[in-house]
């Protein structure tokens, strides 16, 4: 098993932190006047970022999105 995880690999941690930062920015741009399409697009992009995190560290991704098997 690959031992490079969020906890043990600086490169992996930096990449994941970057994805988490980008995810946070998605929702800071939304407001009470945002359309349903804008909100759905933010959730879609969030899931794409979590998928990228899962490629690097599946355990970390599971902690972010625990409802996916």
Residue pairs with C-beta under 8 A, 6 or more apart in sequence:
3 9
4 11
4 12
4 56
4 57
5 12
5 57
5 59
5 60
6 12
6 13
6 16
6 56
6 57
6 59
6 60
7 13
12 56
12 57
15 56
16 53
16 56
16 57
16 60
19 49
19 50
19 52
19 53
20 49
20 53
22 49
23 45
23 46
23 49
23 50
26 42
26 45
26 46
27 42
27 46
29 42
30 38
30 39
30 42
47 65
50 61
50 64
50 65
51 61
53 60
53 61
53 64
54 61
54 62
62 68
